[in-house]
Amino acid sequence: MDQLESLKKELSTLRVVQKKPDGKNARVARIGVLRKDIARVLTVMNQDTKSKLRSHYQSQGGALPLDLREKKTRAIRRRLTTAQAASKTTKQVKKDQNFPARSYAVKP
């Protein structure tokens, strides 16, 4: 948190100094670096809060909030689970039991 505040303060001072004509190019480059640093710090903070929330909801049990669930793609989210795809109807189970696959002595 304190690192973020110090980066923001430094950025604001550079923006104030930028208005003056002397040494402009070096300051402009430094502003870009500071903005990237701030983005990195915020990214890490957001990842930490999301991971803490995930562990909190996981320990509670039940459904996760939508923004904490895995995103993947829409098609993957709607796809059948492996258990659902592998399940057979009662008719198919009876067919498999009554008519097992034939085994031949001669190989093709």
GROMACS elastic network, one bead per residue, 0.5 to 0.9 nm:
[ bonds ]
;  ai    aj funct       b0    kb
    1     4     6  0.51661   500
    1     5     6  0.63982   500
    1     6     6  0.87853   500
    1    41     6  0.86081   500
    1    45     6  0.86287   500
    2     5     6  0.50421   500
    2     6     6  0.61706   500
    2     7     6  0.86007   500
    3     6     6  0.51944   500
    3     7     6  0.62165   500
    3     8     6  0.86435   500
    3    38     6  0.88150   500
    3    41     6  0.80077   500
    4     7     6  0.51713   500
    4     8     6  0.61865   500
    4     9     6  0.86506   500
    4    37     6  0.86507   500
    4    38     6  0.63056   500
    4    41     6  0.65918   500
    4    42     6  0.77869   500
    5     8     6  0.51073   500
    5     9     6  0.61553   500
    5    10     6  0.86192   500
    6     9     6  0.51139   500
    6    10     6  0.61745   500
    6    11     6  0.85832   500
    7    10     6  0.51395   500
    7    11     6  0.61494   500
    7    12     6  0.86805   500
    7    34     6  0.66114   500
    7    35     6  0.83987   500
    7    37     6  0.76329   500
    7    38     6  0.65109   500
    8    11     6  0.50346   500
    8    12     6  0.62038   500
    8    13     6  0.86947   500
    8    34     6  0.80463   500
    8    35     6  0.85011   500
    8    38     6  0.73200   500
    9    12     6  0.51490   500
    9    13     6  0.62663   500
    9    14     6  0.86449   500
   10    13     6  0.51903   500
   10    14     6  0.62038   500
   10    15     6  0.86570   500
   10    31     6  0.88989   500
   10    34     6  0.79896   500
   11    14     6  0.51129   500
   11    15     6  0.62092   500
   11    16     6  0.87456   500
   11    30     6  0.85343   500
   11    31     6  0.62512   500
   11    34     6  0.63939   500
   11    35     6  0.76305   500
   12    15     6  0.50883   500
   12    16     6  0.63527   500
   12    17     6  0.87373   500
   13    16     6  0.51430   500
   13    17     6  0.62365   500
   13    18     6  0.85167   500
   14    17     6  0.50320   500
   14    18     6  0.58925   500
   14    27     6  0.66595   500
   14    28     6  0.82916   500
   14    30     6  0.81498   500
   14    31     6  0.68693   500
   15    19     6  0.71118   500
   15    27     6  0.84092   500
   15    28     6  0.85715   500
   15    31     6  0.76362   500
   16    19     6  0.59943   500
   16    20     6  0.81367   500
   17    20     6  0.57927   500
   17    21     6  0.88566   500
   17    24     6  0.86847   500
   17    27     6  0.82694   500
   18    21     6  0.73297   500
   18    22     6  0.84237   500
   18    23     6  0.83862   500
   18    24     6  0.61604   500
   18    27     6  0.66893   500
   18    28     6  0.73875   500
   19    24     6  0.83751   500
   20    23     6  0.82954   500
   20    24     6  0.75711   500
   21    24     6  0.61610   500
   22    25     6  0.88324   500
   23    26     6  0.61453   500
   23    27     6  0.67967   500
   24    27     6  0.53488   500
   24    28     6  0.61855   500
   24    29     6  0.88078   500
   25    28     6  0.51519   500
   25    29     6  0.63445   500
   25    30     6  0.86839   500
   26    29     6  0.52344   500
   26    30     6  0.62520   500
   26    31     6  0.87438   500
   27    31     6  0.61577   500
   27    32     6  0.87806   500
   28    31     6  0.50930   500
   28    32     6  0.65904   500
   28    33     6  0.89170   500
   29    32     6  0.52706   500
   29    33     6  0.64927   500
   29    34     6  0.87963   500
   30    33     6  0.50359   500
   30    34     6  0.61268   500
   30    35     6  0.86195   500
   31    34     6  0.50885   500
   31    35     6  0.61878   500
   31    36     6  0.87077   500
   32    35     6  0.51974   500
   32    36     6  0.63716   500
   32    37     6  0.87041   500
   33    36     6  0.52152   500
   33    37     6  0.62325   500
   33    38     6  0.87257   500
   34    38     6  0.61421   500
   34    39     6  0.85600   500
   35    38     6  0.51187   500
   35    39     6  0.62180   500
   35    40     6  0.86923   500
   36    39     6  0.50104   500
   36    40     6  0.62158   500
   36    41     6  0.87340   500
   37    40     6  0.50714   500
   37    41     6  0.62922   500
   37    42     6  0.86432   500
   38    41     6  0.51857   500
   38    42     6  0.61752   500
   38    43     6  0.85403   500
   39    42     6  0.51307   500
   39    43     6  0.60242   500
   39    44     6  0.86819   500
   40    43     6  0.50600   500
   40    44     6  0.63067   500
   40    45     6  0.86465   500
   41    44     6  0.52956   500
   41    45     6  0.62440   500
   41    46     6  0.86958   500
   42    45     6  0.50181   500
   42    46     6  0.60930   500
   42    47     6  0.85435   500
   43    46     6  0.51757   500
   43    47     6  0.61464   500
   43    48     6  0.86260   500
   44    47     6  0.50849   500
   44    48     6  0.61720   500
   44    49     6  0.87115   500
   45    48     6  0.51673   500
   45    49     6  0.63060   500
   45    50     6  0.86823   500
   46    49     6  0.51926   500
   46    50     6  0.61432   500
   46    51     6  0.85759   500
   47    50     6  0.51713   500
   47    51     6  0.61162   500
   47    52     6  0.85932   500
   48    51     6  0.51940   500
   48    52     6  0.61734   500
   48    53     6  0.86027   500
   49    52     6  0.51233   500
   49    53     6  0.61417   500
   49    54     6  0.85955   500
   50    53     6  0.50428   500
   50    54     6  0.60683   500
   50    55     6  0.86303   500
   50    68     6  0.71514   500
   51    54     6  0.50241   500
   51    55     6  0.62355   500
   51    56     6  0.85346   500
   51    68     6  0.87818   500
   52    55     6  0.52261   500
   52    56     6  0.61156   500
   52    57     6  0.87201   500
   53    57     6  0.61722   500
   53    58     6  0.84021   500
   53    68     6  0.79561   500
   54    57     6  0.52903   500
   54    58     6  0.59415   500
   54    59     6  0.85744   500
   54    64     6  0.76676   500
   54    68     6  0.65227   500
   54    69     6  0.86305   500
   55    59     6  0.61036   500
   55    60     6  0.85771   500
   56    59     6  0.53898   500
   56    60     6  0.64081   500
   56    61     6  0.88725   500
   57    61     6  0.61773   500
   57    62     6  0.76022   500
   57    63     6  0.79230   500
   57    64     6  0.63595   500
   57    65     6  0.85138   500
   58    61     6  0.52192   500
   58    62     6  0.76074   500
   58    63     6  0.84746   500
   58    64     6  0.75952   500
   61    64     6  0.83036   500
   63    66     6  0.87887   500
   64    67     6  0.81592   500
   64    68     6  0.62181   500
   64    69     6  0.61863   500
   65    68     6  0.55100   500
   65    69     6  0.66323   500
   66    69     6  0.53866   500
   66    70     6  0.84889   500
   66    71     6  0.88865   500
   67    70     6  0.80972   500
   67    71     6  0.82198   500
   68    71     6  0.84612   500
   70    77     6  0.88867   500
   71    74     6  0.81143   500
   71    77     6  0.80406   500
   72    75     6  0.84892   500
   72    76     6  0.65454   500
   72    77     6  0.68793   500
   73    76     6  0.52624   500
   73    77     6  0.62268   500
   73    78     6  0.87440   500
   74    77     6  0.51511   500
   74    78     6  0.63206   500
   74    79     6  0.86366   500
   75    78     6  0.52369   500
   75    79     6  0.60521   500
   76    79     6  0.50632   500
   76    80     6  0.83999   500
   77    80     6  0.83858   500
   78    81     6  0.88368   500
   80    83     6  0.79676   500
   80    84     6  0.57969   500
   80    85     6  0.58838   500
   81    84     6  0.51452   500
   81    85     6  0.61567   500
   81    86     6  0.86003   500
   82    85     6  0.50994   500
   82    86     6  0.60773   500
   82    87     6  0.85941   500
   83    86     6  0.52177   500
   83    87     6  0.61454   500
   84    87     6  0.53338   500
   84    88     6  0.86326   500
   85    88     6  0.82790   500
   88    91     6  0.80585   500
   88    92     6  0.60783   500
   88    93     6  0.63763   500
   89    92     6  0.52530   500
   89    93     6  0.63223   500
   89    94     6  0.87743   500
   90    93     6  0.50538   500
   90    94     6  0.62517   500
   90    95     6  0.86714   500
   91    94     6  0.52306   500
   91    95     6  0.62899   500
   91    96     6  0.87438   500
   92    95     6  0.50180   500
   92    96     6  0.61766   500
   92    97     6  0.86437   500
   93    96     6  0.51726   500
   93    97     6  0.62688   500
   93    98     6  0.87011   500
   94    97     6  0.51153   500
   94    98     6  0.60640   500
   94    99     6  0.83350   500
   95    98     6  0.52568   500
   95    99     6  0.57349   500
   95   100     6  0.79198   500
   96    99     6  0.54044   500
   96   100     6  0.55052   500
   96   101     6  0.79696   500
   97   100     6  0.59866   500
   99   102     6  0.83741   500
  104   107     6  0.71468   500
